[in-house]
Amino acid sequence: MTRHTPPRPVDVEKLFPELMPWRRETLRLHPRTGEPSCYDNSVGGPLLWPAEEPWPVCTEEHYTFDDGTPSEAEVSLVPIVQLHQADAPGVAFPPGCDLLQVLWCPFNHGELFCPLPRVYWRAAGDVGAVHPTPAAPADAEENHVADPCVVHPEQVTEYPSHDLPNELATSLEQRFDRLEEETGWFYYHHLADAPGIKVGGYPGWTQDPVWPDCTSCGQAMEHLLTVASGEFDGSSWFTWLPVEDRPAAESDAPLFDSETASAAVDSPGLTLGDMGGVYIFECRSCPERPIDHWFDCS
């Protein structure tokens, strides 16, 4: 089944033409519990990893929630996202590559106390024999290991919320408030940036934005991937819950009594600092496309 975000309930650019230069396209992945193969797009599923290439491991210092003692034990990375270029409109793949693979160490790292991501780009046709995807480390943070999910990539238009420049936000504040009073639609929750796991577009911040600069060239990095704890929250579902996951129109049951809506909230089972997220950035100016990341939570 495909997933379709409902059309915006109002014409954002007609109401707020000042936002037109800030529009971006993002690819919502809409992960749902399933049994993806290593050849499929997935969240938390097996990867199309070459048999002759060692499975990546983390040897950096890490911690667990239960034990504050640091460890440098070598641990296998766990799959987070696999995405084929053919199903990723608008995503900038490096020349010669048509497969994006994102993994991370499921333990806590550094001052941010979050998983440590790694990004791989490759040509799927060059893989040949496939390396089995190993099980997650037995003592890994359970909430940092994604359950296998099939995905339903969907390109949608979004506008900045936390990334809206202060001067512009101030100039639009009264009109945002008037729209909410007249329609019930709150720009920041219902109309701006898409929630959930997504590629490109704006990061799904829960706190103030932190855009890293590339340590090699000094330029601001681009947002590659948001790994969020949920597909939507108690307010944003009104406009961001896909049509296919909504309760029947005639149903008077609460939203989360609907099996499809409940399954849509957090199918991968990730809890990142309550309802936070990990944001992965890349530098497209440097040939090796170095990455950086940030983490925040509610």
N, C-alpha and C positions, 0 to 999 in steps of 0.2 A: 504494500500500500504506500502510495506517495503521501507527502504531507504538504499542506498549503496554509500559509499564514493568511488570515483574513485580510481583505483590503483595508487600508487605513480608514477609520470611520469619518475622517475629515480630510480635506485636501490641504496637507501641511504647507506646501509651497505657495498655494494661493493665499492662505491665511498669513503666512510668515515668509514672504519672498526673500527676506534677508538670509534665510537658511539655505537657499539654493546652492551657493558656493560650497556649502559644508556637507552636502549629501554624499553618501558613500554606499557602495554595494557590499553586502556581507553574505556569507554562505552559511546559513543555519544548517546544522547537521541532523538535528532531530533524532538522536539515538533512541532506539527502543529495544528492549530485551529480545535476544534472538540467538541464532547459531551461525554467525558468519564464518566463512572459510578464509583461508589465508589469501585467497584471490579477491576477496570482497572489500569494499569500503566498510570501515567499522570503527567503533569506539570500544577499546578493551578486547578486541578480537585477535586471533592469530595473525602474524605478519608474513608477508611474502619476503622472507629473509633468505639470502643466498646460503646454501649449505656450506660453501667454502669460506664464508665470512664468519668469524667468531661472533657469538651473541654478545652485545655490548653489556659491560658491567660498570658499576660505580665503585671506585676505591677511595672516594673522598670521605672526610669525616661526616658522620651522620648520627642522628639521635632518634629515639622512639619516645612516644608520649609517656609510656609506663616507666621508662628508665632514662634518666637524664645523663647517664654515662655515655660519653662519645665513643664511637666505634669507627674503625677504618676497615672493617671486614669487607671483602669483595662480595658484592651482591648483584644479581641480575637485574637489569632494568625491566620494567613492565610496559606492555603496549598501552598507548593512550588513543592515538588516532592513526588510521590508514586511509588515504584518500587518493583516488585515481584522477588524473587531469581531465579525463573525458567527462567526469561527473562533477567538475569543479569550475563552473564558469566564473570568470573574473579573478581567479586566483593566479598569481604570477609564479609559474614554475620556472626553474632555471633551464636554459637551453639544453636539450638532450635528455631531460628528465620528465617523466610522466607519472611519478608515484611519490607521494609525501608520506613519510612515516615519522611519528612522534612518540617517543618513549620517555619515561622518567624513572628516577630512583624513588621508590615509594616510602622512603624514610625522610626525616626532617633534616634540613640543611641550613646552616648559616643563621644570620640574625633574623631572617624572615621565617625560619622554622617551617619550611615547606618542601615539597618534592623538588628534585633537581632535573629539569627536562633536557632532552637532547633531540635534535632534528636531523633527519636523513632524507635526502632526495636521491632518487635512482630511476633508472629505466626498467620498467617491469619486465620487458622482453628479454633483458639480459640476465635475469635471475637464475634460470635453469632449475637444478635441484633445490629443494626448499629445506631450510633449517627448521626443525620443529621449534615452536614457541615454548620456552620453558615455563613451568609454573612459577607463580610469584613466590618470593622468599617466604618461608613459613612464619617468620616473625615480622613481616612487613606491616605497616599501618593499614589495617583493613579498609579504612575509608579513603585510602589513597590508591587502591587497586580497583580499576574499573571492571565491572561485570561485562561480559561480552554482549555487544549490542550491534544490530544492523543499523544503518543510518539512511536518512532520506534527504539528501542535500537539496537545499532550496535557496536560491538567490533572492534577497530582499533588499529594499532601499531603507537606509536608516539615517538618522541625524544625530548630532552630538547631544549628550546630556551633561555628564561631568566634564566633557571636553569643550563645551560651549564657552567661548571666551567671555570673561567677566563683563566687559563693556557691552557686548551683544546681549548677554543674558539679562543685564539690567535694563537695557532698552526694550526688551520684549516682555519683561516681567508682568506688566499690567495686562497686556494682551493674553499672555498665558493664563493669568488669573481669571480674566473675563471668559475665556474659552471654557475653563473648568466650571465656572459658575453657570454658564449657559447650557453646557452639554454634559458635564461630568467627566470629560476627558482631560486628564492631567498630562501635559506635554512630556514631562520627564519620565513618567511611568508607562504611558500608553502610546506615545507617538515617536519617541526619540530613537535610542539604540536598542537593538534586539537583544533579549536575554538568551541564556543558554550557551551551549558549546557551539562555537562558530569560527569561521576562517575569514580573515580580513575584516574590513570595516573598522568600527570603533571597539576598543576593549570594553568589556562589560563591567567596568569598575563598580565596586561597592563603596569605595572611599575616594579620596582625591587622586587624580591621575598622576602617574609617575612614568614618563616616557624616557627610556634610557638613550644615551648617545653611544654610538659605536666606539669601542676603545681603540680600534685600528685607525679609522679615518676621522672620527669626531662628529660625524653627521648624525642627526636624529634617526633612530631606527623606526621601521615600519611594524605595525601590528600584524602578526602572522596568525595567532590562534588564541582564543579565550577558552579555557577549560573551566566551566562553571559548575557549581554544586547542584544547580537545578535548571530546568527548562523555563520556568517562570516562577513568580511568587504570587502571594495572595491578591495583589492588585493588578500586576501586569498581565495576568492570564486573560483579562477581558479582551485585549487586542492581540496578544501574541500566541495564545494557545491555538494550534492548528485546527482547521475545520474538522478534520477527520477524528480528532480526539475529544471533541465537545460532546456533552450529553445531548440526548435527543431534545429537540426544541420544545416538545410538549412535556418534558419531564420536570417535575417540581422538586426532584431530589437535589440535595446539596452537590456542588461541583465534585467534591472528592468521593462521593458515593458512586460516581461514574468510574467504571473499571478502566476505561481508556484514558480518562483525564488523570486518574491517580497514577497510572503506569507512565504517563508522560512526564511527570514532575522530575523524577530522578532515576531513570532507568539504569544508568551506569552505577548507581550506588555510591557516588563520590560525595564525601563531605569534607570540604576544604575550609577549615577554620569556621565552623558553623555553616553559613551560606555564602562563603567567599569564592574566590577564583584565582587561578594561576594564568598569567598573561605572558605569552611568548612573543618576542620581537625578533626581527632580523634586519640586517643591513644589506640592502640590495645593491649598494654601490661597491662593496668589496666582493671580489670574485668568489671567495670561499663562503660568502653569506653567513657571517658569524651571528650568533643569537645571544639574547639576554632574556631575562624574565623578571617579573614582579608578582607579588602575592598580596592580596588584601582580604579582609573578611568583615562580616557585618558585626 
